[in-house]
Amino acid sequence: MSVAEVAQAPNVVAEAALRSVGVATQHDSAVRHVCGSAAYVDDVREPEGTLHLAVGGAPAARGRLKAIDLAAVRAAPGVVRVLTAADIPGRNDSSPVNAGDDPILAADSVAFHHQAVFLVVAQTRDAARRAAKLGKIDIEAERPLVSVDDALAAQSYVLPEYTFLTGEPEAALAASPHRVSGSLRIGGQEHFYLEGQVALAVPGEDDMLIYSSTQHPSELQAIVAHMLHLPAAAVTVEVRRMGGAFGGKETQAAQWAALAALAARLTGRPCKMRLDRDDDMIMTGKRHDFRADYTAGFDGDGRITAFDVMLASRCGYSADLSASINDRAMFHADNGYYLPAARIVTKRTKTHTVSNTAFRGFGGPQGMMAVERLIDDIAWSLGLDPLDVRKRNLYGDGRDVTPYGMRVTDNILPELIDTLERTSDYRTRRRAIAAFNSASPYLKRGIALTPVKFGISFTTTHLNQAGALVHVYLDGSVHLNHGGTEMGQGLFVKVAQVVAEEFGIDLAQVKITPTSTAKVPNTSPTAASSGADMNSMAARDAAQTIKGRLIAFAAEKYATPPELISFRDSHALIGNRLVPFAQILREAYLARVSLSSTGFYRTPDLHWDPGKGKGRPFFYFAYGAACSEVIIDTLTGEMKVARVDILHDVGRSLNPAIDIGQIEGGFVQGMGWLTCEELVYDQAGRLLTHAPSTYKIPCASDVPPDFRIALFDAANREDTIYRSKAVGEPPLMLGISVFAAIADAIHSLAPGKRVPLDAPATPESILHAIHQVTQD
Amino acid sequence: MQQRNQPAGRADGASGTVSVNLTVNGTRHSLTLDPRTSLLDLLREHLDLTGSKKGCDHGQCGACTVLLDGRRVVSCLTLAVMQDGANVTTVEGLAKDGHLHPLQQAFIDHDAFQCGYCTPGQLCSGVALIAEGHAKTADEIRELMSGNICRCGAYTNILAAIQQAMRQS
C-alpha cells in the first residue's frame, strides 16, 4: 500500500485536529536512502590515519588457552599492533548484565568456536584480515556441548530455571477428560542485519568518541569506560542510523566498539572495526532455539484445562540477555489463551556456542509456538477446526488472568479474529481446500488463522524510562534529540511528528539529530517495541515544558488567559490574535525565557515480583491475527505461501505508512524464521551456515503473491502517546500462521493424527513430518 | 567495443598495480589499482561513492548492485581491472539534473524501504530489470528481483514501486 493510499484509508484517519500525528508521512531519510547519501558508520569519511582491525578467533569451541603465538601476525605487512586480553587496561567484559562472562578478548579459555582471542591493528582492513589468519592458538580442547539436548543431558545451565505456576496443574490434568503430550523443536534465527557490526572510535585528548551501529549507546558507553578506566562522561557514543538491527545490535554491538576503542586508545589513532559477514554470523549471538515439551488436559469442546510446559533454550556460552528472553518466552506461553491451571518452566542451557541474544520478539515467539501447537493437537484429536479451538480458548469474562497474575483488561482478540475470519473468507476457503485436497494426490493445501497477543514494556521494569532534549531556535526551527535509535523502524519520524504536533509547526521545521550519549544520558536500549511509546512521550514532555514557558510569557505580555493560547499552523493563537511562531520566540527570547528543555518519561503502572512470578509487567497488550494459506508438494517438501490476510492492532496509528511497513516486514521475518532460515552447527560447535549462500533469508519471490494488510481501528485504552500502540515486534509472530498452515496441509494426509512438524519447516522438515504421519 | 575477459589495463610489473580507465556516473577516472580490487571497493574506498553497500561481500545479498554498461552486476564480485573502458552507474548517478529517477521517486511514494541499506542495490537492480524488459507480471518481477535481499521485508512495496516506474517508462 502506498503512502498516499494509506492516508486515504478509512481505518487510519487520525483525529481531525491533528496535523502531523496520524499522517502517513514518509521516512525522514527517504530522499537520502534513494540517493545513496544516507551515511551509515562505514560510509562516514574516515579521519586521516585511521587504522583497521580484524580479530583472530579460536580454532576450537571449548578449552583452556595453552599458548598464543602471534609472531607471524606481528611480522605481517601493514600490521601496526597486535593486542590480546593482557593489553586491556580495565574490565575485560562486554556483558550487558555485568555478569563478567563476556570477555572482549578471551583470556584463559575459550567457550565457542572462533571466539575473539587477539586483535590485529593494521594500516588497511585487508592487511588486518590477512594477518589475523597467521595467529597460532593452542587450545587444550574439550568436547563441546553444542545442542540443547547436549546441555540438558550434562545439566549445563547458564542461569537457574524459573517457573510460573497458576492453579493446580497436576490435579487439573488428572481430572481432564482428554490429555495430550508432545514435543516441538523451534529453530534459532540469524539477524542478518544488512549492515554488519561496525564501529569507528576516534580518540580525543582524554576522551573517546565512538560511532557505532548499536541499539544501546549508553550500555556501550559504560562498557568502554570500564574497559579503559575512563569516566563515562569521557566516552561519547553516537548513532545516526543503523542498516537494520532486529535485536542483534542491542548487546552484540558492544564488543566490536570496545575493540575499536581499545585500539584507538593504545595507538592514539582513529580505529575502525567492521566485521566481515561470515565472521559476523559466526561470532555474534542469534535468536535462541528452543525445545518445548508439554502435557495438557482439555475438555470435549477443546478448552484447555491444564498446561504443563518445559521450555529449554540454547543460551550459548554466557548469560547475555537470556534471563529476560526466557522470561518473555514464559510471559507468552499463553499467547492469547486462558490457562486455568499451568506450570511454565524454562531451562536456560549453557552450550559452547555464541551467546544467543535479543531478536525481535525476544523469546515471545518461541513461547507462543508451544501453545499454538497444543491448540492444533487438540483440534486434530477432537476433529475440530483449529480456528474454533483457538476462539474457544481466548481470554474472556471470568477467564481473564494470565499465568503470571496480570488481568487482561484490553482484550480485543475475539472481535479482531471474527473480523479477520470474515474478511479473509476463512470458512469458504477451508471448504475449498478440503475439496482440493481430496482431489489432489500430491499437492496439498493448508490454512490457519492464528492470533498474537504481545505484552508491551520491558519486563525489566527500570528500563521503562526515556529522555529527550529539545532546543527551539529563534527562526522557529527545532533541534530534536532523544535516547531512541533509528534502525529503519521509523522511530525518528514518529517522534518528530509528535514534536511538530506539539508546537503546531511543519514537520520540516523539526531537525532530527543523531542519538548521542552526550545529549541524553543513561538511556535504555531501543528495544522491546518501546521506542516510539517512550521517546515520543519524553520528547513531548520537553516540548510541553518549552510551550508552557511560552504560554506563560504570552499570557502576561498579551494579557490573555493561558487557556486561550495555543499553537498551530506555525503560529501562536493568543486569544483572537495570530502571532507567527518565530515572532513569539523572538519576543520570549528578549524577555529572557529559556527555549530549551529536557524531557523524561517513565511508563506507569508496572510492577513485578520475581519471587512470586506475579505482577503487572506490561503496560498493555498489542494484538493481531493472520490467516495464511499454503500449498505443499508432498513428494519434495516444497512449500509456497499462496495468500496472507493480516489484521493488526497498532492502537491509533502515529504513522500508518510506517506501521504497515513494520507489519509486512515483521510477518516476512517471522515467516522466514519458521520456514526457510535454518542454523546448522556441527558436532565440534562450528556454525556451518555462515553466509546467505547456506542460510536462506526470504527474498522477493518468497513473499505471498496475495498479501492483504489492514489496521484494526481502535484507540489504545491506556494513555500512550496519542493512544497508539507499539508495532516493532508483535507482527513477527503473525508468521506462526504460515507454520500452522503447513501443519494443516500435512494433517490432510492423515486426519486425526498429530503432525510432528518441527520449525523451521524446511522441505526436509516437511518431508520428515509427512513420513511420520503416513507410515504405519 | 573492447573485450573484457582479461585485464586490459596496463600492468606495472614493479609495483604489481594495474592502470584502468572507468567512467563512473559520467565522470571519467584513470586509476592505478591492485588487480585484486573489487569494483565495490574501488567505488567506496577510492572514489568515495559510498552509496553502494557491502552487505555480504559474497555476491549473495545484492546490496552492492550497480549498473555496468547498463547491466546489473554485483560489484563485490566484479574485479575493477577487468572493466577497463566501462561505464558504471551507481545509485548516486541515477538522479539527473536534480531530478530523481522515476524509480527513486516510486520508492519514496511506496515506502519501499525501512533501514535503507539494501535500497541502492534494489534501485540499480530495478532500473536494469525495467530496461531488460523480460519481467511483465508481478511474479516475474519478484523472481527477477530475488537476488536483492531486503531483511526489513519491504518486498511488497518494492514490487509496487517497480510496477509504478514500469508504467511510466
Contacts between the chains, C-beta under 8 A, distances in Angstrom:
chain1	res1	chain2	res2	distance
A	1	B	157	7.9
A	1	B	160	8.0
A	2	B	109	5.6
A	2	B	110	4.9
A	2	B	111	7.1
A	2	B	157	7.8
A	2	B	160	6.6
A	3	B	109	6.4
A	3	B	110	7.2
A	3	B	111	5.4
A	4	B	109	7.0
A	26	B	108	5.9
A	26	B	111	6.6
A	27	B	111	7.1
A	27	B	113	7.2
A	27	B	114	7.6
A	27	B	116	7.8
A	29	B	116	6.2
A	30	B	107	7.9
A	30	B	108	4.7
A	30	B	111	8.0
A	30	B	113	7.7
A	31	B	100	7.8
A	31	B	108	6.8
A	32	B	116	7.6
A	33	B	107	7.6
A	33	B	113	5.3
A	33	B	116	3.5
A	33	B	119	4.8
A	34	B	91	7.5
A	34	B	94	8.0
A	34	B	100	6.7
A	34	B	104	4.0
A	34	B	105	7.9
A	34	B	107	5.0
A	34	B	108	6.1
A	34	B	113	7.7
A	34	B	119	6.2
A	34	B	123	6.4
A	35	B	51	7.3
A	35	B	91	6.8
A	35	B	92	6.8
A	35	B	94	7.8
A	35	B	95	6.2
A	35	B	100	7.6
A	35	B	104	7.0
A	36	B	49	7.7
A	36	B	50	7.4
A	36	B	51	2.1
A	36	B	52	7.1
A	36	B	90	6.8
A	36	B	91	3.6
A	36	B	92	4.9
A	36	B	119	7.9
A	36	B	120	4.7
A	37	B	51	6.9
A	37	B	92	7.4
A	38	B	116	5.3
A	39	B	50	7.0
A	40	B	53	7.7
A	40	B	117	6.8
A	42	B	50	7.4
A	42	B	54	7.2
A	43	B	44	8.0
A	43	B	50	3.7
A	45	B	48	7.1
A	191	B	151	7.9
A	192	B	149	7.6
A	192	B	151	5.4
A	193	B	115	7.7
A	193	B	117	7.9
A	193	B	151	6.4
A	194	B	53	7.1
A	194	B	55	4.8
A	194	B	61	6.5
A	194	B	63	5.8
A	194	B	115	6.9
A	194	B	117	4.1
A	194	B	118	5.3
A	194	B	149	6.9
A	194	B	150	7.8
A	194	B	151	5.1
A	195	B	53	7.2
A	195	B	55	7.5
A	195	B	115	7.3
A	195	B	117	4.8
A	196	B	55	7.7
A	241	B	115	7.3
A	241	B	116	7.5
A	242	B	115	6.5
A	243	B	53	7.2
A	243	B	115	5.0
A	243	B	116	6.9
A	243	B	117	3.1
A	244	B	114	7.7
A	244	B	115	4.4
A	244	B	117	6.1
A	244	B	151	5.1
A	244	B	152	6.1
A	245	B	115	8.0
A	246	B	151	7.5
A	276	B	57	6.7
A	277	B	55	7.2
A	277	B	56	4.4
A	277	B	57	5.9
A	277	B	58	6.8
A	487	B	115	5.9
A	488	B	113	7.5
A	488	B	114	3.6
A	488	B	115	2.7
A	488	B	116	6.5
A	488	B	117	7.8
A	488	B	152	5.3
A	489	B	114	6.7
A	490	B	114	7.2
A	657	B	111	4.9
A	658	B	111	7.6
A	660	B	111	7.8
A	661	B	111	5.6
A	661	B	114	5.8
A	661	B	152	7.7
A	661	B	154	6.2
A	661	B	157	7.0
A	662	B	114	7.8
A	664	B	153	5.9
A	664	B	154	7.0
A	664	B	155	7.9
A	664	B	156	5.6
A	664	B	157	7.5
A	665	B	114	6.1
A	665	B	152	4.7
A	665	B	153	3.4
A	665	B	154	6.2
A	666	B	153	7.3
A	667	B	153	7.2
A	668	B	153	3.3
A	668	B	155	6.8
A	669	B	151	7.5
A	669	B	153	5.6
A	691	B	56	6.4
A	691	B	58	5.6
A	691	B	60	6.5
A	692	B	56	5.6
A	692	B	58	7.1
A	692	B	60	4.0
A	692	B	61	5.6
A	692	B	149	6.7
A	693	B	58	6.6
A	693	B	60	5.4
A	697	B	149	5.4
A	697	B	151	6.5
A	698	B	153	7.0
A	698	B	155	7.9
A	699	B	145	7.9
A	699	B	146	4.3
A	699	B	147	7.6
A	699	B	148	7.5
A	699	B	149	5.9
A	699	B	155	7.7
A	700	B	141	7.6
A	700	B	142	4.4
A	700	B	143	7.7
A	700	B	145	4.4
A	700	B	146	5.1
A	700	B	148	7.2
A	700	B	150	7.7
A	700	B	155	4.7
A	700	B	158	6.8
A	700	B	159	6.8
A	701	B	139	7.7
A	701	B	142	4.4
A	701	B	143	5.0
A	701	B	145	7.9
A	701	B	146	4.4
A	702	B	146	8.0
A	703	B	142	6.9
A	703	B	153	7.6
A	703	B	155	4.4
A	703	B	156	6.3
A	705	B	138	6.7
A	705	B	139	6.4
A	705	B	142	7.6
A	707	B	156	5.6
